[in-house]
Structures are given as structure tokens and as C-alpha cells.
Amino acid sequence: MKYSEQTLYYFHHTLHAGQFNSSEGNIISVQAQSKTSSDQIYFYLKIVNNSIQKINYQASGSVALIACAEYLSTQLEQQSISALKELNEKKIMQALLLNERYKPTVLLVLQALNNISQLPSRDD
């Protein structure tokens, strides 16, 4: 399987991988798991005044899943929660040069992030 340079870059540069230190407080988590593969993703976010101050993730699965999680973490950190509404699978797939085969992987990551909108707002 050949991946694009963009996908491999985010796969090898996982600056946002891992959980937060539990002493940071006010951390929310969202997750999604594939029903047809072993892919699963957890995002951990520190949200202050509707801004994503910090974001980390734990991913288990394909190269595309990990690259997608890192790319989105990079894009979302220090952004307003409203930036989540601008995300869609087409933009992500174009940014990482992923083909249609990886659409379910991208949709899984978006599913996890969409769970943020279902949480109570944080104004800490």
C-alpha cells in the first residue's frame, strides 16, 4: 500500500498522540469505533471559552487513521469549536491525498469529532 507524502508526514509526526496529564483538569473525551474494522479513535480536548486550547488523540488502526487524527489535531488546536463545522471528508481527503478507499476512515474520525457538539458547552 502506497501512501502520499502528506499522509506519511502526519503519520510519522504524531505530536498530538497520547492522553493529557490528568492534573490538567476539565478535559473532555470523544470517541468512535469502526464496526467493520479494528479502527478506533479517542480525542481528548481542553476547551476554554469555546476554544480548543489543546487536543490529543489515541488511535488504533491504519496509517490513514493515525495521519488523519494528527492532521485534524494540528488544524483544530487553538481554534474555535465552530471550526469543527468547516470540516468535511472531501477537504481532509484532499489535504492528505487519500483515495476513496479511505473515506470510511475519514468519516470515523469526523464521527468522533462531531460528538463534541453533543457535549455541554465549556466556559471554564
C-alpha positions as a Python dict, from the first residue, in 0.01 Angstrom:
ca = {
    (1, 'M'): (0, 0, 0),
    (2, 'K'): (148, 330, -108),
    (3, 'Y'): (56, 641, 89),
    (4, 'S'): (105, 1001, -14),
    (5, 'E'): (388, 1209, 130),
    (6, 'Q'): (127, 1416, 315),
    (7, 'T'): (-25, 1109, 480),
    (8, 'L'): (315, 972, 577),
    (9, 'Y'): (423, 1308, 715),
    (10, 'Y'): (133, 1320, 962),
    (11, 'F'): (174, 950, 1042),
    (12, 'H'): (542, 998, 1134),
    (13, 'H'): (498, 1334, 1313),
    (14, 'T'): (247, 1246, 1582),
    (15, 'L'): (289, 1548, 1807),
    (16, 'H'): (-65, 1516, 1946),
    (17, 'A'): (-65, 1143, 2020),
    (18, 'G'): (-144, 1034, 2376),
    (19, 'Q'): (-364, 1138, 2664),
    (20, 'F'): (-338, 1453, 2871),
    (21, 'N'): (-193, 1463, 3217),
    (22, 'S'): (-489, 1407, 3448),
    (23, 'S'): (-388, 1712, 3654),
    (24, 'E'): (-477, 1944, 3365),
    (25, 'G'): (-845, 1919, 3458),
    (26, 'N'): (-1153, 1999, 3251),
    (27, 'I'): (-1062, 1755, 2976),
    (28, 'I'): (-1340, 1609, 2764),
    (29, 'S'): (-1309, 1299, 2552),
    (30, 'V'): (-1494, 1174, 2248),
    (31, 'Q'): (-1454, 851, 2061),
    (32, 'A'): (-1562, 643, 1766),
    (33, 'Q'): (-1501, 284, 1667),
    (34, 'S'): (-1546, 115, 1333),
    (35, 'K'): (-1798, -165, 1312),
    (36, 'T'): (-1623, -322, 1014),
    (37, 'S'): (-1253, -288, 1101),
    (38, 'S'): (-1029, -260, 1404),
    (39, 'D'): (-1000, 121, 1370),
    (40, 'Q'): (-1081, 319, 1683),
    (41, 'I'): (-1009, 677, 1781),
    (42, 'Y'): (-1025, 877, 2103),
    (43, 'F'): (-983, 1255, 2112),
    (44, 'Y'): (-905, 1443, 2434),
    (45, 'L'): (-976, 1815, 2431),
    (46, 'K'): (-928, 2103, 2666),
    (47, 'I'): (-1191, 2360, 2571),
    (48, 'V'): (-1194, 2705, 2727),
    (49, 'N'): (-1443, 2975, 2623),
    (50, 'N'): (-1549, 2768, 2320),
    (51, 'S'): (-1188, 2746, 2201),
    (52, 'I'): (-995, 2422, 2162),
    (53, 'Q'): (-691, 2507, 2372),
    (54, 'K'): (-533, 2164, 2343),
    (55, 'I'): (-615, 1843, 2161),
    (56, 'N'): (-462, 1496, 2178),
    (57, 'Y'): (-572, 1159, 2048),
    (58, 'Q'): (-518, 787, 2081),
    (59, 'A'): (-569, 586, 1765),
    (60, 'S'): (-555, 219, 1691),
    (61, 'G'): (-570, 112, 1331),
    (62, 'S'): (-441, 209, 991),
    (63, 'V'): (-176, 456, 880),
    (64, 'A'): (-457, 667, 732),
    (65, 'L'): (-641, 679, 1066),
    (66, 'I'): (-337, 800, 1259),
    (67, 'A'): (-243, 1051, 989),
    (68, 'C'): (-599, 1184, 979),
    (69, 'A'): (-610, 1222, 1359),
    (70, 'E'): (-279, 1409, 1365),
    (71, 'Y'): (-373, 1632, 1071),
    (72, 'L'): (-703, 1730, 1233),
    (73, 'S'): (-542, 1785, 1573),
    (74, 'T'): (-294, 2021, 1409),
    (75, 'Q'): (-573, 2204, 1228),
    (76, 'L'): (-804, 2236, 1529),
    (77, 'E'): (-572, 2328, 1815),
    (78, 'Q'): (-615, 2693, 1919),
    (79, 'Q'): (-929, 2722, 1704),
    (80, 'S'): (-1288, 2794, 1793),
    (81, 'I'): (-1521, 2498, 1828),
    (82, 'S'): (-1702, 2642, 1527),
    (83, 'A'): (-1404, 2527, 1317),
    (84, 'L'): (-1546, 2175, 1354),
    (85, 'K'): (-1838, 2275, 1131),
    (86, 'E'): (-1598, 2352, 847),
    (87, 'L'): (-1455, 2001, 842),
    (88, 'N'): (-1570, 1755, 583),
    (89, 'E'): (-1437, 1433, 436),
    (90, 'K'): (-1358, 1588, 99),
    (91, 'K'): (-1127, 1856, 246),
    (92, 'I'): (-949, 1603, 462),
    (93, 'M'): (-906, 1351, 184),
    (94, 'Q'): (-768, 1622, -45),
    (95, 'A'): (-527, 1751, 221),
    (96, 'L'): (-387, 1403, 282),
    (97, 'L'): (-425, 1288, -80),
    (98, 'L'): (-628, 987, 27),
    (99, 'N'): (-830, 793, -228),
    (100, 'E'): (-1194, 687, -189),
    (101, 'R'): (-1088, 364, -22),
    (102, 'Y'): (-1012, 566, 294),
    (103, 'K'): (-1341, 755, 308),
    (104, 'P'): (-1476, 530, 589),
    (105, 'T'): (-1163, 604, 793),
    (106, 'V'): (-1203, 979, 748),
    (107, 'L'): (-1574, 956, 833),
    (108, 'L'): (-1488, 765, 1152),
    (109, 'V'): (-1260, 1045, 1270),
    (110, 'L'): (-1524, 1305, 1184),
    (111, 'Q'): (-1783, 1099, 1373),
    (112, 'A'): (-1572, 1122, 1688),
    (113, 'L'): (-1522, 1496, 1650),
    (114, 'N'): (-1890, 1552, 1578),
    (115, 'N'): (-1961, 1407, 1923),
    (116, 'I'): (-1814, 1729, 2067),
    (117, 'S'): (-2120, 1924, 1955),
    (118, 'Q'): (-2337, 1691, 2165),
    (119, 'L'): (-2148, 1776, 2486),
    (120, 'P'): (-2243, 2062, 2717),
    (121, 'S'): (-2053, 2382, 2640),
    (122, 'R'): (-1742, 2457, 2845),
    (123, 'D'): (-1679, 2811, 2960),
    (124, 'D'): (-1404, 2735, 3214),
}
